[in-house]
């Protein structure tokens, strides 16, 4: 039995099955998006079944891929109406192109939700698997326009975009001395070591900093970050808080004056909009999807006028950088009261421009019902170009 999507076009939607990777246990952007999407769909009356799929995705073994195929209905021939619409997290889908192709051949409706395209550095075989999996899907939904752009440049005919929302949040009070926060799991791509080395160059100024994110996602890199903090004598000023939730996370936001997200690759960066929801300006790396996150709040990079909060740092994506440029920007923000005030004012204004999670759920449900789909993604079998 379907549900009716409220709005000018009331259309029936079958039950939804969301398949998520069981090997990502920290609070990743994809996991947060998935959880809010499910809550939003259920609030609209949709029946959603969330299934955690075991496996080392995207590099799962044969038995794990076979189980995924079963969940997709790839081995069944029953095309009767009423079967669930399946959404597969992209991290899972790109590891199982055969299973998605079989599911397509049996007439199953299978969508892929892409949070982060396969990195170019993964090699041609991984990129080919991604293309096959996405072409086999009924439709592809990306959680950012930057991700969709990457996929279309790789030959996907069409990818829909459903942006993440953000929850309303209290305005941060900040701290004295100013407090900086990096809200991201400790991972090489997030480049926390670069931030530590930049902070080491401004030790003559007053500030404190926190790294808020899982130290279990990559224990080796977490130890590298801790070693950099120790080597630079920052133990008394920089804290590794680990992953925070609920009141503890809100307390961290409340005392923060500036956040940084200088990831080498970033599809969107939900920490950016979460920061802006608290009225906290953000610094991001140029050339990443985090710039898009700023853009939806009306914040653009410096075009010669007053520098706005979150103006993208001119650090090329994907490269190892000197921490000097980041240190210069932080020094200016710390020492120039006018800069701090203008960044803060623009961040506070941005709070009124942020999308909410209910909009995310409504847009997704419209796509699944067919109301928002203009043209299906390509469906091709193995070996086709």
DRENLUM-860211 format. One record per residue (C-alpha): residue number from 1; x, y, z. Coordinates in steps of 0.5 Angstrom, whole numbers. Layout:
BEGIN
<site><nr>NUM</nr><east>X</east><north>Y</north><up>Z</up></site>
...
END
This chain:
BEGIN
<site><nr>1</nr><east>0</east><north>0</north><up>0</up></site>
<site><nr>2</nr><east>3</east><north>7</north><up>-2</up></site>
<site><nr>3</nr><east>2</east><north>13</north><up>2</up></site>
<site><nr>4</nr><east>0</east><north>20</north><up>-1</up></site>
<site><nr>5</nr><east>5</east><north>26</north><up>-2</up></site>
<site><nr>6</nr><east>2</east><north>32</north><up>1</up></site>
<site><nr>7</nr><east>2</east><north>38</north><up>-4</up></site>
<site><nr>8</nr><east>-1</east><north>40</north><up>-11</up></site>
<site><nr>9</nr><east>0</east><north>33</north><up>-14</up></site>
<site><nr>10</nr><east>-2</east><north>28</north><up>-9</up></site>
<site><nr>11</nr><east>1</east><north>22</north><up>-12</up></site>
<site><nr>12</nr><east>2</east><north>15</north><up>-9</up></site>
<site><nr>13</nr><east>9</east><north>12</north><up>-6</up></site>
<site><nr>14</nr><east>11</east><north>5</north><up>-5</up></site>
<site><nr>15</nr><east>14</east><north>3</north><up>1</up></site>
<site><nr>16</nr><east>22</east><north>5</north><up>1</up></site>
<site><nr>17</nr><east>28</east><north>1</north><up>3</up></site>
<site><nr>18</nr><east>34</east><north>5</north><up>5</up></site>
<site><nr>19</nr><east>40</east><north>0</north><up>4</up></site>
<site><nr>20</nr><east>46</east><north>4</north><up>8</up></site>
<site><nr>21</nr><east>54</east><north>1</north><up>9</up></site>
<site><nr>22</nr><east>55</east><north>-2</north><up>16</up></site>
<site><nr>23</nr><east>62</east><north>-1</north><up>16</up></site>
<site><nr>24</nr><east>61</east><north>7</north><up>17</up></site>
<site><nr>25</nr><east>60</east><north>7</north><up>24</up></site>
<site><nr>26</nr><east>62</east><north>14</north><up>26</up></site>
<site><nr>27</nr><east>58</east><north>21</north><up>25</up></site>
<site><nr>28</nr><east>60</east><north>22</north><up>17</up></site>
<site><nr>29</nr><east>56</east><north>27</north><up>13</up></site>
<site><nr>30</nr><east>53</east><north>21</north><up>9</up></site>
<site><nr>31</nr><east>50</east><north>18</north><up>16</up></site>
<site><nr>32</nr><east>47</east><north>24</north><up>18</up></site>
<site><nr>33</nr><east>44</east><north>26</north><up>12</up></site>
<site><nr>34</nr><east>41</east><north>19</north><up>11</up></site>
<site><nr>35</nr><east>38</east><north>19</north><up>18</up></site>
<site><nr>36</nr><east>35</east><north>26</north><up>17</up></site>
<site><nr>37</nr><east>32</east><north>24</north><up>11</up></site>
<site><nr>38</nr><east>29</east><north>17</north><up>14</up></site>
<site><nr>39</nr><east>26</east><north>22</north><up>19</up></site>
<site><nr>40</nr><east>23</east><north>27</north><up>14</up></site>
<site><nr>41</nr><east>20</east><north>21</north><up>10</up></site>
<site><nr>42</nr><east>17</east><north>18</north><up>16</up></site>
<site><nr>43</nr><east>14</east><north>25</north><up>18</up></site>
<site><nr>44</nr><east>11</east><north>25</north><up>11</up></site>
<site><nr>45</nr><east>8</east><north>19</north><up>12</up></site>
<site><nr>46</nr><east>12</east><north>14</north><up>8</up></site>
<site><nr>47</nr><east>14</east><north>7</north><up>10</up></site>
<site><nr>48</nr><east>21</east><north>7</north><up>11</up></site>
<site><nr>49</nr><east>25</east><north>1</north><up>12</up></site>
<site><nr>50</nr><east>33</east><north>2</north><up>14</up></site>
<site><nr>51</nr><east>38</east><north>-4</north><up>13</up></site>
<site><nr>52</nr><east>45</east><north>-4</north><up>15</up></site>
<site><nr>53</nr><east>49</east><north>-8</north><up>10</up></site>
<site><nr>54</nr><east>55</east><north>-11</north><up>12</up></site>
<site><nr>55</nr><east>61</east><north>-11</north><up>8</up></site>
<site><nr>56</nr><east>68</east><north>-7</north><up>7</up></site>
<site><nr>57</nr><east>64</east><north>-2</north><up>2</up></site>
<site><nr>58</nr><east>66</east><north>-1</north><up>-3</up></site>
<site><nr>59</nr><east>70</east><north>-7</north><up>-3</up></site>
<site><nr>60</nr><east>66</east><north>-12</north><up>0</up></site>
<site><nr>61</nr><east>67</east><north>-19</north><up>-1</up></site>
<site><nr>62</nr><east>63</east><north>-24</north><up>-6</up></site>
<site><nr>63</nr><east>58</east><north>-27</north><up>0</up></site>
<site><nr>64</nr><east>57</east><north>-19</north><up>2</up></site>
<site><nr>65</nr><east>55</east><north>-17</north><up>-5</up></site>
<site><nr>66</nr><east>50</east><north>-23</north><up>-6</up></site>
<site><nr>67</nr><east>47</east><north>-21</north><up>0</up></site>
<site><nr>68</nr><east>46</east><north>-14</north><up>-3</up></site>
<site><nr>69</nr><east>43</east><north>-17</north><up>-9</up></site>
<site><nr>70</nr><east>38</east><north>-21</north><up>-5</up></site>
<site><nr>71</nr><east>36</east><north>-15</north><up>-2</up></site>
<site><nr>72</nr><east>35</east><north>-11</north><up>-8</up></site>
<site><nr>73</nr><east>31</east><north>-17</north><up>-11</up></site>
<site><nr>74</nr><east>36</east><north>-18</north><up>-16</up></site>
<site><nr>75</nr><east>35</east><north>-26</north><up>-16</up></site>
<site><nr>76</nr><east>27</east><north>-25</north><up>-17</up></site>
<site><nr>77</nr><east>23</east><north>-25</north><up>-23</up></site>
<site><nr>78</nr><east>17</east><north>-22</north><up>-19</up></site>
<site><nr>79</nr><east>15</east><north>-15</north><up>-22</up></site>
<site><nr>80</nr><east>8</east><north>-15</north><up>-19</up></site>
<site><nr>81</nr><east>7</east><north>-8</north><up>-17</up></site>
<site><nr>82</nr><east>7</east><north>-6</north><up>-9</up></site>
<site><nr>83</nr><east>15</east><north>-8</north><up>-9</up></site>
<site><nr>84</nr><east>19</east><north>-3</north><up>-5</up></site>
<site><nr>85</nr><east>23</east><north>3</north><up>-8</up></site>
<site><nr>86</nr><east>30</east><north>1</north><up>-6</up></site>
<site><nr>87</nr><east>35</east><north>7</north><up>-5</up></site>
<site><nr>88</nr><east>42</east><north>5</north><up>-4</up></site>
<site><nr>89</nr><east>47</east><north>9</north><up>-1</up></site>
<site><nr>90</nr><east>53</east><north>10</north><up>-6</up></site>
<site><nr>91</nr><east>58</east><north>7</north><up>-2</up></site>
<site><nr>92</nr><east>55</east><north>1</north><up>-3</up></site>
<site><nr>93</nr><east>52</east><north>1</north><up>-10</up></site>
<site><nr>94</nr><east>59</east><north>3</north><up>-13</up></site>
<site><nr>95</nr><east>62</east><north>-4</north><up>-10</up></site>
<site><nr>96</nr><east>56</east><north>-8</north><up>-13</up></site>
<site><nr>97</nr><east>55</east><north>-6</north><up>-21</up></site>
<site><nr>98</nr><east>53</east><north>-13</north><up>-22</up></site>
<site><nr>99</nr><east>48</east><north>-14</north><up>-17</up></site>
<site><nr>100</nr><east>45</east><north>-7</north><up>-19</up></site>
<site><nr>101</nr><east>45</east><north>-9</north><up>-27</up></site>
<site><nr>102</nr><east>41</east><north>-16</north><up>-25</up></site>
<site><nr>103</nr><east>36</east><north>-12</north><up>-21</up></site>
<site><nr>104</nr><east>35</east><north>-7</north><up>-27</up></site>
<site><nr>105</nr><east>34</east><north>-13</north><up>-31</up></site>
<site><nr>106</nr><east>28</east><north>-16</north><up>-26</up></site>
<site><nr>107</nr><east>25</east><north>-9</north><up>-27</up></site>
<site><nr>108</nr><east>26</east><north>-7</north><up>-20</up></site>
<site><nr>109</nr><east>26</east><north>0</north><up>-18</up></site>
<site><nr>110</nr><east>33</east><north>2</north><up>-15</up></site>
<site><nr>111</nr><east>36</east><north>9</north><up>-14</up></site>
<site><nr>112</nr><east>43</east><north>11</north><up>-12</up></site>
<site><nr>113</nr><east>44</east><north>16</north><up>-7</up></site>
<site><nr>114</nr><east>51</east><north>19</north><up>-8</up></site>
<site><nr>115</nr><east>54</east><north>23</north><up>-2</up></site>
<site><nr>116</nr><east>61</east><north>23</north><up>-5</up></site>
<site><nr>117</nr><east>63</east><north>20</north><up>-12</up></site>
<site><nr>118</nr><east>69</east><north>15</north><up>-12</up></site>
<site><nr>119</nr><east>76</east><north>19</north><up>-12</up></site>
<site><nr>120</nr><east>80</east><north>20</north><up>-18</up></site>
<site><nr>121</nr><east>85</east><north>17</north><up>-14</up></site>
<site><nr>122</nr><east>82</east><north>10</north><up>-14</up></site>
<site><nr>123</nr><east>84</east><north>8</north><up>-21</up></site>
<site><nr>124</nr><east>80</east><north>6</north><up>-27</up></site>
<site><nr>125</nr><east>77</east><north>0</north><up>-25</up></site>
<site><nr>126</nr><east>74</east><north>3</north><up>-19</up></site>
<site><nr>127</nr><east>71</east><north>9</north><up>-23</up></site>
<site><nr>128</nr><east>69</east><north>4</north><up>-28</up></site>
<site><nr>129</nr><east>65</east><north>0</north><up>-23</up></site>
<site><nr>130</nr><east>62</east><north>7</north><up>-21</up></site>
<site><nr>131</nr><east>59</east><north>8</north><up>-28</up></site>
<site><nr>132</nr><east>56</east><north>1</north><up>-29</up></site>
<site><nr>133</nr><east>53</east><north>2</north><up>-22</up></site>
<site><nr>134</nr><east>50</east><north>9</north><up>-23</up></site>
<site><nr>135</nr><east>48</east><north>7</north><up>-30</up></site>
<site><nr>136</nr><east>44</east><north>1</north><up>-28</up></site>
<site><nr>137</nr><east>40</east><north>5</north><up>-23</up></site>
<site><nr>138</nr><east>33</east><north>7</north><up>-24</up></site>
<site><nr>139</nr><east>35</east><north>14</north><up>-22</up></site>
<site><nr>140</nr><east>41</east><north>18</north><up>-19</up></site>
<site><nr>141</nr><east>41</east><north>23</north><up>-13</up></site>
<site><nr>142</nr><east>46</east><north>27</north><up>-11</up></site>
<site><nr>143</nr><east>47</east><north>30</north><up>-4</up></site>
<site><nr>144</nr><east>50</east><north>36</north><up>-7</up></site>
<site><nr>145</nr><east>51</east><north>40</north><up>-14</up></site>
<site><nr>146</nr><east>58</east><north>39</north><up>-14</up></site>
<site><nr>147</nr><east>58</east><north>31</north><up>-13</up></site>
<site><nr>148</nr><east>53</east><north>31</north><up>-19</up></site>
<site><nr>149</nr><east>57</east><north>35</north><up>-23</up></site>
<site><nr>150</nr><east>63</east><north>30</north><up>-22</up></site>
<site><nr>151</nr><east>58</east><north>24</north><up>-24</up></site>
<site><nr>152</nr><east>56</east><north>28</north><up>-31</up></site>
<site><nr>153</nr><east>63</east><north>29</north><up>-33</up></site>
<site><nr>154</nr><east>64</east><north>22</north><up>-32</up></site>
<site><nr>155</nr><east>59</east><north>20</north><up>-37</up></site>
<site><nr>156</nr><east>52</east><north>20</north><up>-33</up></site>
<site><nr>157</nr><east>47</east><north>23</north><up>-37</up></site>
<site><nr>158</nr><east>43</east><north>26</north><up>-31</up></site>
<site><nr>159</nr><east>44</east><north>26</north><up>-24</up></site>
<site><nr>160</nr><east>38</east><north>29</north><up>-19</up></site>
<site><nr>161</nr><east>40</east><north>34</north><up>-13</up></site>
<site><nr>162</nr><east>37</east><north>34</north><up>-6</up></site>
<site><nr>163</nr><east>41</east><north>38</north><up>-2</up></site>
<site><nr>164</nr><east>42</east><north>37</north><up>6</up></site>
<site><nr>165</nr><east>38</east><north>41</north><up>11</up></site>
<site><nr>166</nr><east>40</east><north>44</north><up>17</up></site>
<site><nr>167</nr><east>36</east><north>44</north><up>24</up></site>
<site><nr>168</nr><east>35</east><north>51</north><up>27</up></site>
<site><nr>169</nr><east>40</east><north>52</north><up>32</up></site>
<site><nr>170</nr><east>41</east><north>57</north><up>38</up></site>
<site><nr>171</nr><east>46</east><north>63</north><up>36</up></site>
<site><nr>172</nr><east>53</east><north>61</north><up>39</up></site>
<site><nr>173</nr><east>56</east><north>66</north><up>44</up></site>
<site><nr>174</nr><east>63</east><north>65</north><up>43</up></site>
<site><nr>175</nr><east>69</east><north>65</north><up>48</up></site>
<site><nr>176</nr><east>75</east><north>70</north><up>50</up></site>
<site><nr>177</nr><east>80</east><north>68</north><up>48</up></site>
<site><nr>178</nr><east>77</east><north>66</north><up>41</up></site>
<site><nr>179</nr><east>75</east><north>59</north><up>40</up></site>
<site><nr>180</nr><east>76</east><north>55</north><up>33</up></site>
<site><nr>181</nr><east>73</east><north>49</north><up>32</up></site>
<site><nr>182</nr><east>74</east><north>43</north><up>26</up></site>
<site><nr>183</nr><east>68</east><north>39</north><up>26</up></site>
<site><nr>184</nr><east>70</east><north>33</north><up>22</up></site>
<site><nr>185</nr><east>72</east><north>26</north><up>23</up></site>
<site><nr>186</nr><east>80</east><north>25</north><up>24</up></site>
<site><nr>187</nr><east>81</east><north>23</north><up>17</up></site>
<site><nr>188</nr><east>87</east><north>25</north><up>12</up></site>
<site><nr>189</nr><east>82</east><north>28</north><up>7</up></site>
<site><nr>190</nr><east>80</east><north>33</north><up>12</up></site>
<site><nr>191</nr><east>87</east><north>35</north><up>13</up></site>
<site><nr>192</nr><east>87</east><north>36</north><up>21</up></site>
<site><nr>193</nr><east>95</east><north>36</north><up>21</up></site>
<site><nr>194</nr><east>95</east><north>42</north><up>16</up></site>
<site><nr>195</nr><east>91</east><north>46</north><up>21</up></site>
<site><nr>196</nr><east>95</east><north>44</north><up>27</up></site>
<site><nr>197</nr><east>101</east><north>46</north><up>23</up></site>
<site><nr>198</nr><east>98</east><north>53</north><up>21</up></site>
<site><nr>199</nr><east>96</east><north>54</north><up>29</up></site>
<site><nr>200</nr><east>103</east><north>53</north><up>31</up></site>
<site><nr>201</nr><east>105</east><north>59</north><up>27</up></site>
<site><nr>202</nr><east>100</east><north>64</north><up>31</up></site>
<site><nr>203</nr><east>102</east><north>61</north><up>38</up></site>
<site><nr>204</nr><east>104</east><north>69</north><up>39</up></site>
<site><nr>205</nr><east>96</east><north>70</north><up>39</up></site>
<site><nr>206</nr><east>91</east><north>68</north><up>44</up></site>
<site><nr>207</nr><east>86</east><north>63</north><up>42</up></site>
<site><nr>208</nr><east>84</east><north>56</north><up>43</up></site>
<site><nr>209</nr><east>82</east><north>50</north><up>39</up></site>
<site><nr>210</nr><east>78</east><north>44</north><up>39</up></site>
<site><nr>211</nr><east>78</east><north>38</north><up>34</up></site>
<site><nr>212</nr><east>71</east><north>35</north><up>34</up></site>
<site><nr>213</nr><east>70</east><north>28</north><up>31</up></site>
<site><nr>214</nr><east>71</east><north>21</north><up>31</up></site>
<site><nr>215</nr><east>79</east><north>18</north><up>32</up></site>
<site><nr>216</nr><east>77</east><north>11</north><up>31</up></site>
<site><nr>217</nr><east>75</east><north>12</north><up>23</up></site>
<site><nr>218</nr><east>83</east><north>12</north><up>22</up></site>
<site><nr>219</nr><east>87</east><north>11</north><up>28</up></site>
<site><nr>220</nr><east>93</east><north>12</north><up>25</up></site>
<site><nr>221</nr><east>92</east><north>19</north><up>22</up></site>
<site><nr>222</nr><east>89</east><north>20</north><up>29</up></site>
<site><nr>223</nr><east>95</east><north>19</north><up>32</up></site>
<site><nr>224</nr><east>99</east><north>23</north><up>27</up></site>
<site><nr>225</nr><east>94</east><north>29</north><up>29</up></site>
<site><nr>226</nr><east>96</east><north>28</north><up>36</up></site>
<site><nr>227</nr><east>103</east><north>27</north><up>35</up></site>
<site><nr>228</nr><east>103</east><north>34</north><up>31</up></site>
<site><nr>229</nr><east>100</east><north>37</north><up>37</up></site>
<site><nr>230</nr><east>105</east><north>35</north><up>41</up></site>
<site><nr>231</nr><east>111</east><north>36</north><up>37</up></site>
<site><nr>232</nr><east>108</east><north>44</north><up>36</up></site>
<site><nr>233</nr><east>107</east><north>45</north><up>44</up></site>
<site><nr>234</nr><east>100</east><north>46</north><up>43</up></site>
<site><nr>235</nr><east>97</east><north>41</north><up>48</up></site>
<site><nr>236</nr><east>95</east><north>46</north><up>53</up></site>
<site><nr>237</nr><east>91</east><north>50</north><up>47</up></site>
<site><nr>238</nr><east>88</east><north>44</north><up>42</up></site>
<site><nr>239</nr><east>84</east><north>39</north><up>45</up></site>
<site><nr>240</nr><east>82</east><north>33</north><up>41</up></site>
<site><nr>241</nr><east>75</east><north>32</north><up>43</up></site>
<site><nr>242</nr><east>73</east><north>26</north><up>40</up></site>
<site><nr>243</nr><east>66</east><north>25</north><up>37</up></site>
<site><nr>244</nr><east>61</east><north>29</north><up>40</up></site>
<site><nr>245</nr><east>53</east><north>29</north><up>40</up></site>
<site><nr>246</nr><east>47</east><north>32</north><up>43</up></site>
<site><nr>247</nr><east>48</east><north>37</north><up>49</up></site>
<site><nr>248</nr><east>56</east><north>36</north><up>49</up></site>
<site><nr>249</nr><east>56</east><north>38</north><up>41</up></site>
<site><nr>250</nr><east>52</east><north>44</north><up>43</up></site>
<site><nr>251</nr><east>56</east><north>46</north><up>48</up></site>
<site><nr>252</nr><east>62</east><north>46</north><up>43</up></site>
<site><nr>253</nr><east>58</east><north>50</north><up>38</up></site>
<site><nr>254</nr><east>56</east><north>55</north><up>43</up></site>
<site><nr>255</nr><east>63</east><north>57</north><up>45</up></site>
<site><nr>256</nr><east>66</east><north>57</north><up>38</up></site>
<site><nr>257</nr><east>68</east><north>63</north><up>34</up></site>
<site><nr>258</nr><east>70</east><north>60</north><up>28</up></site>
<site><nr>259</nr><east>70</east><north>54</north><up>24</up></site>
<site><nr>260</nr><east>75</east><north>51</north><up>19</up></site>
<site><nr>261</nr><east>74</east><north>45</north><up>14</up></site>
<site><nr>262</nr><east>80</east><north>45</north><up>10</up></site>
<site><nr>263</nr><east>78</east><north>38</north><up>7</up></site>
<site><nr>264</nr><east>82</east><north>36</north><up>0</up></site>
<site><nr>265</nr><east>76</east><north>33</north><up>-3</up></site>
<site><nr>266</nr><east>69</east><north>35</north><up>0</up></site>
<site><nr>267</nr><east>62</east><north>34</north><up>-4</up></site>
<site><nr>268</nr><east>59</east><north>39</north><up>1</up></site>
<site><nr>269</nr><east>61</east><north>39</north><up>8</up></site>
<site><nr>270</nr><east>55</east><north>39</north><up>12</up></site>
<site><nr>271</nr><east>59</east><north>42</north><up>18</up></site>
<site><nr>272</nr><east>59</east><north>49</north><up>14</up></site>
<site><nr>273</nr><east>51</east><north>49</north><up>14</up></site>
<site><nr>274</nr><east>51</east><north>47</north><up>22</up></site>
<site><nr>275</nr><east>56</east><north>52</north><up>24</up></site>
<site><nr>276</nr><east>52</east><north>58</north><up>20</up></site>
<site><nr>277</nr><east>46</east><north>55</north><up>23</up></site>
<site><nr>278</nr><east>49</east><north>57</north><up>30</up></site>
<site><nr>279</nr><east>52</east><north>64</north><up>27</up></site>
<site><nr>280</nr><east>59</east><north>62</north><up>26</up></site>
<site><nr>281</nr><east>63</east><north>64</north><up>20</up></site>
<site><nr>282</nr><east>67</east><north>58</north><up>17</up></site>
<site><nr>283</nr><east>73</east><north>58</north><up>13</up></site>
<site><nr>284</nr><east>73</east><north>52</north><up>7</up></site>
<site><nr>285</nr><east>78</east><north>50</north><up>2</up></site>
<site><nr>286</nr><east>77</east><north>53</north><up>-5</up></site>
<site><nr>287</nr><east>75</east><north>48</north><up>-11</up></site>
<site><nr>288</nr><east>71</east><north>43</north><up>-6</up></site>
<site><nr>289</nr><east>64</east><north>42</north><up>-5</up></site>
<site><nr>290</nr><east>64</east><north>46</north><up>2</up></site>
<site><nr>291</nr><east>64</east><north>52</north><up>-3</up></site>
<site><nr>292</nr><east>57</east><north>50</north><up>-5</up></site>
<site><nr>293</nr><east>55</east><north>49</north><up>2</up></site>
<site><nr>294</nr><east>57</east><north>57</north><up>3</up></site>
<site><nr>295</nr><east>53</east><north>59</north><up>-3</up></site>
<site><nr>296</nr><east>46</east><north>56</north><up>-1</up></site>
<site><nr>297</nr><east>47</east><north>61</north><up>5</up></site>
<site><nr>298</nr><east>48</east><north>67</north><up>0</up></site>
<site><nr>299</nr><east>56</east><north>67</north><up>2</up></site>
<site><nr>300</nr><east>61</east><north>68</north><up>-4</up></site>
<site><nr>301</nr><east>68</east><north>68</north><up>-4</up></site>
<site><nr>302</nr><east>72</east><north>75</north><up>-4</up></site>
<site><nr>303</nr><east>71</east><north>78</north><up>-10</up></site>
<site><nr>304</nr><east>75</east><north>84</north><up>-8</up></site>
<site><nr>305</nr><east>70</east><north>87</north><up>-4</up></site>
<site><nr>306</nr><east>70</east><north>86</north><up>4</up></site>
<site><nr>307</nr><east>72</east><north>79</north><up>5</up></site>
<site><nr>308</nr><east>66</east><north>75</north><up>8</up></site>
<site><nr>309</nr><east>66</east><north>69</north><up>13</up></site>
<site><nr>310</nr><east>68</east><north>63</north><up>10</up></site>
<site><nr>311</nr><east>71</east><north>66</north><up>4</up></site>
<site><nr>312</nr><east>74</east><north>60</north><up>0</up></site>
<site><nr>313</nr><east>82</east><north>59</north><up>2</up></site>
<site><nr>314</nr><east>86</east><north>59</north><up>-4</up></site>
<site><nr>315</nr><east>89</east><north>53</north><up>-3</up></site>
<site><nr>316</nr><east>88</east><north>48</north><up>-9</up></site>
<site><nr>317</nr><east>84</east><north>42</north><up>-8</up></site>
<site><nr>318</nr><east>88</east><north>35</north><up>-7</up></site>
<site><nr>319</nr><east>95</east><north>38</north><up>-6</up></site>
<site><nr>320</nr><east>99</east><north>38</north><up>0</up></site>
<site><nr>321</nr><east>100</east><north>45</north><up>2</up></site>
<site><nr>322</nr><east>104</east><north>50</north><up>6</up></site>
<site><nr>323</nr><east>100</east><north>52</north><up>13</up></site>
<site><nr>324</nr><east>103</east><north>59</north><up>11</up></site>
<site><nr>325</nr><east>97</east><north>61</north><up>8</up></site>
<site><nr>326</nr><east>92</east><north>59</north><up>13</up></site>
<site><nr>327</nr><east>96</east><north>62</north><up>18</up></site>
<site><nr>328</nr><east>96</east><north>68</north><up>15</up></site>
<site><nr>329</nr><east>88</east><north>68</north><up>14</up></site>
<site><nr>330</nr><east>87</east><north>66</north><up>22</up></site>
<site><nr>331</nr><east>92</east><north>72</north><up>24</up></site>
<site><nr>332</nr><east>88</east><north>77</north><up>20</up></site>
<site><nr>333</nr><east>82</east><north>74</north><up>23</up></site>
<site><nr>334</nr><east>84</east><north>74</north><up>30</up></site>
<site><nr>335</nr><east>88</east><north>81</north><up>30</up></site>
<site><nr>336</nr><east>83</east><north>85</north><up>26</up></site>
<site><nr>337</nr><east>76</east><north>87</north><up>29</up></site>
<site><nr>338</nr><east>73</east><north>89</north><up>23</up></site>
<site><nr>339</nr><east>74</east><north>83</north><up>20</up></site>
<site><nr>340</nr><east>72</east><north>79</north><up>26</up></site>
<site><nr>341</nr><east>65</east><north>83</north><up>26</up></site>
<site><nr>342</nr><east>64</east><north>83</north><up>19</up></site>
<site><nr>343</nr><east>65</east><north>75</north><up>18</up></site>
<site><nr>344</nr><east>60</east><north>74</north><up>24</up></site>
<site><nr>345</nr><east>55</east><north>79</north><up>22</up></site>
<site><nr>346</nr><east>55</east><north>75</north><up>15</up></site>
<site><nr>347</nr><east>54</east><north>69</north><up>18</up></site>
<site><nr>348</nr><east>48</east><north>71</north><up>23</up></site>
<site><nr>349</nr><east>45</east><north>74</north><up>16</up></site>
<site><nr>350</nr><east>46</east><north>67</north><up>13</up></site>
<site><nr>351</nr><east>42</east><north>63</north><up>19</up></site>
<site><nr>352</nr><east>36</east><north>66</north><up>15</up></site>
<site><nr>353</nr><east>37</east><north>63</north><up>9</up></site>
<site><nr>354</nr><east>39</east><north>55</north><up>10</up></site>
<site><nr>355</nr><east>34</east><north>50</north><up>8</up></site>
<site><nr>356</nr><east>31</east><north>45</north><up>13</up></site>
<site><nr>357</nr><east>31</east><north>38</north><up>13</up></site>
<site><nr>358</nr><east>23</east><north>37</north><up>11</up></site>
<site><nr>359</nr><east>25</east><north>40</north><up>4</up></site>
<site><nr>360</nr><east>30</east><north>35</north><up>3</up></site>
<site><nr>361</nr><east>25</east><north>30</north><up>5</up></site>
<site><nr>362</nr><east>19</east><north>33</north><up>0</up></site>
<site><nr>363</nr><east>24</east><north>33</north><up>-5</up></site>
<site><nr>364</nr><east>26</east><north>26</north><up>-5</up></site>
<site><nr>365</nr><east>19</east><north>24</north><up>-4</up></site>
<site><nr>366</nr><east>17</east><north>28</north><up>-10</up></site>
<site><nr>367</nr><east>23</east><north>24</north><up>-14</up></site>
<site><nr>368</nr><east>21</east><north>17</north><up>-12</up></site>
<site><nr>369</nr><east>14</east><north>19</north><up>-14</up></site>
<site><nr>370</nr><east>16</east><north>21</north><up>-21</up></site>
<site><nr>371</nr><east>13</east><north>28</north><up>-20</up></site>
<site><nr>372</nr><east>20</east><north>31</north><up>-20</up></site>
<site><nr>373</nr><east>24</east><north>26</north><up>-25</up></site>
<site><nr>374</nr><east>25</east><north>29</north><up>-32</up></site>
<site><nr>375</nr><east>29</east><north>24</north><up>-35</up></site>
<site><nr>376</nr><east>31</east><north>17</north><up>-32</up></site>
<site><nr>377</nr><east>38</east><north>15</north><up>-31</up></site>
<site><nr>378</nr><east>42</east><north>11</north><up>-37</up></site>
<site><nr>379</nr><east>41</east><north>3</north><up>-36</up></site>
<site><nr>380</nr><east>46</east><north>-1</north><up>-39</up></site>
<site><nr>381</nr><east>49</east><north>-8</north><up>-38</up></site>
<site><nr>382</nr><east>56</east><north>-11</north><up>-37</up></site>
<site><nr>383</nr><east>61</east><north>-9</north><up>-43</up></site>
<site><nr>384</nr><east>57</east><north>-3</north><up>-46</up></site>
<site><nr>385</nr><east>60</east><north>4</north><up>-47</up></site>
END
